[in-house]
Amino acid sequence: METLLYLLYMAGGRAPMIPLDDALRPTWLFGSTVHEGCDRGGYYEQAQFAESYGSPQCIVKLGCWGPVVQCNVGKRGWIGGIGGCPNVGGICIGCTMPEFPDKFMPFMNQPPGSLLSSAAVQTYGRAIHALWRFTQASLNKEPAWRQRRVDASNSDGNPDRAGIAQ
């Protein structure tokens, strides 16, 4: 609907020409990939791939074409900002791409290019995940100066009353 409204404004001389990609599609709709707006994208970068549906992890190994499909539905959603196939649990089947469905069948198989990319990201992803765990373990604790100390003069050892005359 937005594209049609924009075309009407353009025909009336109130808007500039719509920027188009190589396939003559509006770049504001097809300038990024589904993967770039996917809620599961972080799992891909950490090489955490789902083995079955229902997992919150990246579903590229289950047949998702999101890393190569140009469409911003992951960011915009379908209705009211909600939607995008992978964001609601389904795989991206490439329905916005030229030569759909022939180039994207069978739908439930892992895309051929993802075999190499997911294998490469596993080494990278494991290293990043290990660094993330190290950083979290070292920073996710109270500093020594903020920890309560037990005052030796406190007979019951309660740190809340340490140093308070009784």
C-alpha positions as CSV (number, residue, x, y, z in Angstrom):
1,M,0.0,0.0,0.0
2,E,2.8,2.4,0.8
3,T,4.4,1.8,-2.6
4,L,1.2,2.6,-4.4
5,L,0.7,5.8,-2.3
6,Y,4.2,6.8,-3.1
7,L,3.6,6.2,-6.8
8,L,0.6,8.4,-6.7
9,Y,2.6,11.2,-5.0
10,M,5.3,10.7,-7.6
11,A,2.9,10.9,-10.5
12,G,1.5,14.1,-9.1
13,G,5.0,15.6,-8.9
14,R,5.1,15.7,-5.1
15,A,7.7,13.0,-4.6
16,P,11.1,12.1,-6.3
17,M,11.6,8.9,-8.3
18,I,11.7,5.8,-6.1
19,P,15.2,4.5,-5.7
20,L,15.3,1.1,-7.3
21,D,17.7,-1.9,-7.1
22,D,19.0,-4.0,-10.0
23,A,15.8,-5.9,-10.2
24,L,13.8,-2.6,-10.3
25,R,12.4,-3.1,-6.8
26,P,12.2,-0.2,-4.3
27,T,15.4,-0.2,-2.3
28,W,13.6,0.8,0.9
29,L,11.8,-2.5,0.7
30,F,14.5,-4.7,-0.8
31,G,17.8,-3.1,0.2
32,S,18.5,-5.4,3.2
33,T,18.2,-9.1,3.8
34,V,15.7,-10.8,6.0
35,H,18.6,-12.0,8.2
36,E,19.6,-8.4,9.0
37,G,16.2,-7.8,10.7
38,C,15.8,-11.3,12.1
39,D,15.4,-11.8,15.9
40,R,17.5,-14.9,15.5
41,G,20.4,-13.3,13.7
42,G,22.5,-13.1,16.9
43,Y,22.3,-16.9,17.2
44,Y,23.7,-17.3,13.6
45,E,26.7,-15.1,14.5
46,Q,27.4,-17.3,17.5
47,A,26.9,-20.5,15.5
48,Q,23.9,-21.6,17.6
49,F,21.7,-23.4,15.1
50,A,18.4,-25.0,15.9
51,E,18.1,-28.8,15.4
52,S,14.3,-28.7,15.3
53,Y,11.4,-26.2,15.1
54,G,10.4,-24.4,18.3
55,S,13.9,-23.4,19.2
56,P,14.7,-19.7,19.5
57,Q,18.1,-20.3,17.8
58,C,18.9,-19.7,14.1
59,I,16.9,-21.9,11.7
60,V,19.1,-21.6,8.6
61,K,20.0,-25.3,8.9
62,L,16.3,-26.1,8.8
63,G,15.9,-24.5,5.4
64,C,15.7,-20.7,6.1
65,W,16.9,-18.6,3.2
66,G,17.0,-15.3,5.3
67,P,20.7,-14.6,4.9
68,V,20.3,-14.1,1.1
69,V,16.7,-13.1,0.6
70,Q,16.3,-9.3,0.1
71,C,13.3,-8.1,2.0
72,N,12.8,-5.9,5.1
73,V,9.8,-7.9,6.5
74,G,12.0,-8.9,9.4
75,K,12.3,-5.3,10.5
76,R,8.9,-4.0,9.3
77,G,6.7,-7.0,10.1
78,W,3.6,-7.9,8.2
79,I,0.8,-6.2,10.1
80,G,1.4,-3.6,12.8
81,G,5.1,-4.3,13.0
82,I,4.6,-8.0,13.8
83,G,5.8,-10.7,11.6
84,G,8.6,-11.8,9.4
85,C,8.8,-15.6,8.8
86,P,11.8,-16.4,11.1
87,N,10.6,-13.9,13.8
88,V,7.4,-15.9,14.2
89,G,9.0,-19.3,14.1
90,G,8.9,-20.2,10.3
91,I,11.6,-20.4,7.8
92,C,12.1,-17.8,5.1
93,I,11.3,-19.4,1.8
94,G,12.3,-16.5,-0.4
95,C,8.9,-15.5,-1.6
96,T,10.0,-11.9,-2.4
97,M,12.8,-13.0,-4.7
98,P,12.9,-13.2,-8.5
99,E,12.3,-16.8,-9.8
100,F,10.4,-17.8,-6.7
101,P,9.5,-20.7,-6.1
102,D,11.7,-22.6,-8.6
103,K,15.1,-21.4,-7.2
104,F,14.1,-22.0,-3.6
105,M,12.7,-25.5,-3.7
106,P,12.6,-27.8,-1.9
107,F,11.6,-25.5,0.9
108,M,12.6,-27.6,3.9
109,N,16.2,-28.3,2.8
110,Q,19.2,-26.3,4.0
111,P,20.1,-23.7,1.4
112,P,23.2,-24.8,-0.5
113,G,25.3,-21.6,0.2
114,S,24.5,-21.9,3.9
115,L,26.5,-25.2,4.2
116,L,29.8,-23.3,3.7
117,S,28.8,-20.2,5.6
118,S,27.4,-22.0,8.6
119,A,30.5,-24.2,8.8
120,A,32.8,-21.1,8.6
121,V,30.8,-19.2,11.2
122,Q,31.0,-22.1,13.6
123,T,34.7,-21.5,14.3
124,Y,34.2,-17.8,14.5
125,G,31.0,-18.1,16.5
126,R,32.5,-20.4,19.1
127,A,35.4,-18.0,19.7
128,I,33.0,-15.0,20.0
129,H,30.7,-17.0,22.4
130,A,33.7,-18.0,24.5
131,L,34.9,-14.3,24.7
132,W,31.3,-13.3,25.6
133,R,31.1,-15.8,28.4
134,F,34.6,-14.7,29.7
135,T,33.5,-11.0,29.7
136,Q,30.2,-11.8,31.3
137,A,31.9,-13.9,34.1
138,S,34.4,-11.2,34.8
139,L,32.0,-8.2,34.7
140,N,28.8,-9.7,36.1
141,K,29.8,-9.5,39.8
142,E,30.0,-6.8,42.4
143,P,33.4,-5.0,42.8
144,A,35.4,-5.7,45.9
145,W,34.8,-2.2,47.3
146,R,31.1,-2.7,47.1
147,Q,30.9,-5.9,49.1
148,R,29.7,-5.8,52.7
149,R,32.2,-6.7,55.3
150,V,31.5,-8.3,58.7
151,D,32.7,-6.2,61.6
152,A,34.5,-8.2,64.2
153,S,32.8,-6.2,66.9
154,N,29.5,-7.5,65.8
155,S,28.7,-10.5,67.9
156,D,26.0,-12.1,65.7
157,G,27.9,-11.7,62.3
158,N,25.0,-9.8,60.7
159,P,26.5,-7.4,58.1
160,D,23.5,-5.2,58.3
161,R,24.3,-4.2,61.9
162,A,28.1,-4.3,61.5
163,G,29.8,-1.3,63.2
164,I,26.5,-0.2,64.9
165,A,26.7,0.2,68.7
166,Q,24.2,-2.0,70.4
